[in-house]
Amino acid sequence: MRNGDHRPSYVIVILFALLSLLLVACGDVVDQVEATPTPRPAQTSQGAGSANGQAARSPTIIAIRPTDIPPPPPPTPTARSTRTPLPAGAATVAVPAITDVMVEIPAGTFSLGNDNSDPNEAPAQQMDLPAFKIDAYEVTNADFADFVQATGYQTYRERQGSQQNWRWAYKDGKDNHPVVFVTFDDAKAFCTWAGKRLPTEFEWEKAARGPKNFLYPWGNTYDATKFNGKDGGLRQTTSVGSYPANGYGVFDMAGNVKEWVDSPYLAYPGSSYKDPHYNASYRSIRGGGWFDGAKYVLSTNRNGGDPKITANDDIGFRCAK
Amino acid sequence: MKKKLLLISLMIMILALTLPAVTVLAAPPTQSGGQDYVIVADDWLSKLADKFLGDILSYPAITYYTNQKNAEDSSYAKIKNSDEIEVGWKVYIPSKEEADAYFKKQVSNVGAAGGIKIGALAPLSAPGSVTGGTAMKAAFEIALDEINAAGGVLGKPVQLVLVDTEGLPERGTAAMERLINQDKVVGVVGEYHSAVGLTAKEVAHANHMPTIFAETWNDKITSVEYPEVFRIAPVSSEVAGVDAHFIQSLGVKSVVIMTENTGYGIPAAEETTKRLADLGISATTFSADLGTQEFSSIIERIKAANPDLILVLLTGETSYNFEEQAAEAGIGPQDVKMICNQVADDSDSFWTNVPDGKNCFYRRVGLPRALYTDATKAFVAKYTEKTGKTSAESYAMEAYDSLKLMAQAINEAKSTDPDAIISALEHISYNGALGTITFPYGTHNPIPAGTDAKWWHQFPKPAITMVQYQEKGQSSADAAVVFPDAYKTADPILP
């Protein structure tokens, strides 16, 4: 193939057409909409159609029972056909989503913070939160492609003309890898479109620590085999859900990608520590990424960045509601 | 709705068959070079270097390329200190190839491979003093030739690994770490800028690496009393004393000190101010970053201060910028008494950059010509032949001596063991271009009570004279020695 000649083969075109026909048969169609992201039609219970006739995706809500009862088996992503991102502005077709799986985190107190790590994590304290739901998986490239295809949305990096944007990271076979190179604003736009929101910092930590308030999603002892981080040696993102879920059934709360949360990067209540980076206009980032080690993947570890312009190769997100 | 989807599918098929480059299955854009990255709260550059380049010591390449980008696009950060980065800064992460190219440019290996490696530090690019660094490099090469011609050290040839420090403190750390951890040198010599020496000495100490600093004047280089650190350059506070007494001899009452905002400049200005105050002379200090090119606003303020004398504690080419701009503004050395920076000793470079520099005074470290030893004469002869200059600058002599001194110490130690080299240096008596170098105080002879700690591992007798260009275009070899009286060859010409 000559440089710049990326025309698909006729076989692929025919497969594409067949796929479209299949989608028609399933009744799963997507209108092209304006570039400005708007909330996706509300999703109801499993299999129910939405008001405009679209077949809604099927979010699975997993109710978490008290801690003395073993958690249910974690949800497993269904297979998604491999695809590559469409260029901006191209005609689009819908591909079934697979990661729209949410976990319900019950109301109640949990232990927030850590007195034995970085000072920005202190003081450890009990925090009471109402029930909420959080995505079991980090938002994937394929998820984000759905959003972009449906809305025409352009990320900050794309608007800046940067080649290094989410499409660049979305290479063949990376449908189920977490989307990266997205700003907080990009992440928020996605969640809004999906009828969700970004989790708060407290919600994120509660969901990460699981029903037993562990320091890591799997327990209180560092284990490099339990997540995609620096010591695992992968040195890149991997498919979401590749490592065991925590006690709530939430995946990848350590490593793979750091995650935007919707809280200003400021001191915790009761803290007198003055991190020079604290700034009410910044947003917290949690969970550590694919090149982080023990300290940075603690469920209590805190990071922060400029929400408008920070879009790196190890920052993604998940939604809550 | 179903019709609409079918229509879309058909359109895609048609587009795919007809448009040559619009792609449905487009490959990701190819990425040339590195990538942009925005700093978050828990980042530091060495962590990014580890992540993207596979080596925590590669962070200077990130600093370098980011600053290169900044020169053309202000959306990139300007990194003045690699240890001080801010959330939200956009930096450029070079590709591995770009980083390798950068380090290849920074490091030159001189001498046969496979021998004993000695590391050397010198500023070979801006904002460091390129003039100073280039002179030092030539002097290192002369010393290396002599060492290897005499059989090397411990019967093996010496390979010199010279690293460009750019005059930047963070480069001092990185360069020293590289020499120790990557190049596995047995000793380190050289450097021009105190700001670099101050950081490099910490790495030398942490790694127990014998190090001889050549032209770094800050008192703390030696006053911290690190077992590994030696110095053959003068101590800044002693130089301040010479400056103060020379200024007093001119009958001056008020001085403006134009200093650089570095680990050399600020303490040197403070020490000089104190020494002048003791002599009843007032001083006002202005500071600027190393590498500053535009001094007009500072010069206006200096004119307003109306000093009797201007003392330039900017180093390298930055001093040239100031001195010529001051002359153009009517407060140059022909208008106001001015002690220029010692880099003026490179007369070719000085007159090229400061054509209005007649009457500049400047300090010269090293033996006055009347007292040159055979070793001094031999070095100057080789140096002038190699460089085409008419004389050898003090920092060239210091660079030459630092390497020869290290080689002699290793030979006398009969080992590359750091403790053995350190012990050999403490007991050494070396005859070189600067005279006979010894280190009276160290672990072998602790500093007595009442004696300043700056004399630890310090060559106590680097001669300091004040000279003056009394003719436009004059060679430094012909510059008049005007202070102290013992070495005086002419009276100073005053505006």
Boltz contact constraints between the chains, C-beta under 6 A:
constraints:
  - contact:
      token1: [A, 4]
      token2: [B, 21]
      max_distance: 6.0
  - contact:
      token1: [A, 6]
      token2: [B, 23]
      max_distance: 6.0
  - contact:
      token1: [A, 6]
      token2: [B, 26]
      max_distance: 6.0
  - contact:
      token1: [A, 8]
      token2: [B, 16]
      max_distance: 6.0
  - contact:
      token1: [A, 8]
      token2: [B, 24]
      max_distance: 6.0
  - contact:
      token1: [A, 8]
      token2: [B, 25]
      max_distance: 6.0
  - contact:
      token1: [A, 13]
      token2: [B, 13]
      max_distance: 6.0
  - contact:
      token1: [A, 13]
      token2: [B, 16]
      max_distance: 6.0
  - contact:
      token1: [A, 17]
      token2: [B, 9]
      max_distance: 6.0
  - contact:
      token1: [A, 17]
      token2: [B, 13]
      max_distance: 6.0
  - contact:
      token1: [A, 20]
      token2: [B, 9]
      max_distance: 6.0
  - contact:
      token1: [A, 24]
      token2: [B, 2]
      max_distance: 6.0
  - contact:
      token1: [A, 24]
      token2: [B, 5]
      max_distance: 6.0
  - contact:
      token1: [A, 29]
      token2: [B, 1]
      max_distance: 6.0
  - contact:
      token1: [A, 29]
      token2: [B, 5]
      max_distance: 6.0
  - contact:
      token1: [A, 84]
      token2: [B, 25]
      max_distance: 6.0
  - contact:
      token1: [A, 87]
      token2: [B, 26]
      max_distance: 6.0
  - contact:
      token1: [A, 91]
      token2: [B, 8]
      max_distance: 6.0
  - contact:
      token1: [A, 91]
      token2: [B, 11]
      max_distance: 6.0
  - contact:
      token1: [A, 91]
      token2: [B, 12]
      max_distance: 6.0
  - contact:
      token1: [A, 163]
      token2: [B, 29]
      max_distance: 6.0
  - contact:
      token1: [A, 164]
      token2: [B, 35]
      max_distance: 6.0
  - contact:
      token1: [A, 168]
      token2: [B, 28]
      max_distance: 6.0
  - contact:
      token1: [A, 168]
      token2: [B, 29]
      max_distance: 6.0
  - contact:
      token1: [A, 171]
      token2: [B, 28]
      max_distance: 6.0
  - contact:
      token1: [A, 277]
      token2: [B, 41]
      max_distance: 6.0
  - contact:
      token1: [A, 277]
      token2: [B, 87]
      max_distance: 6.0
  - contact:
      token1: [A, 291]
      token2: [B, 51]
      max_distance: 6.0
  - contact:
      token1: [A, 303]
      token2: [B, 40]
      max_distance: 6.0
  - contact:
      token1: [A, 303]
      token2: [B, 41]
      max_distance: 6.0
  - contact:
      token1: [A, 303]
      token2: [B, 42]
      max_distance: 6.0
  - contact:
      token1: [A, 304]
      token2: [B, 41]
      max_distance: 6.0
  - contact:
      token1: [A, 305]
      token2: [B, 40]
      max_distance: 6.0
  - contact:
      token1: [A, 306]
      token2: [B, 88]
      max_distance: 6.0
  - contact:
      token1: [A, 309]
      token2: [B, 38]
      max_distance: 6.0
  - contact:
      token1: [A, 310]
      token2: [B, 38]
      max_distance: 6.0
  - contact:
      token1: [A, 312]
      token2: [B, 37]
      max_distance: 6.0
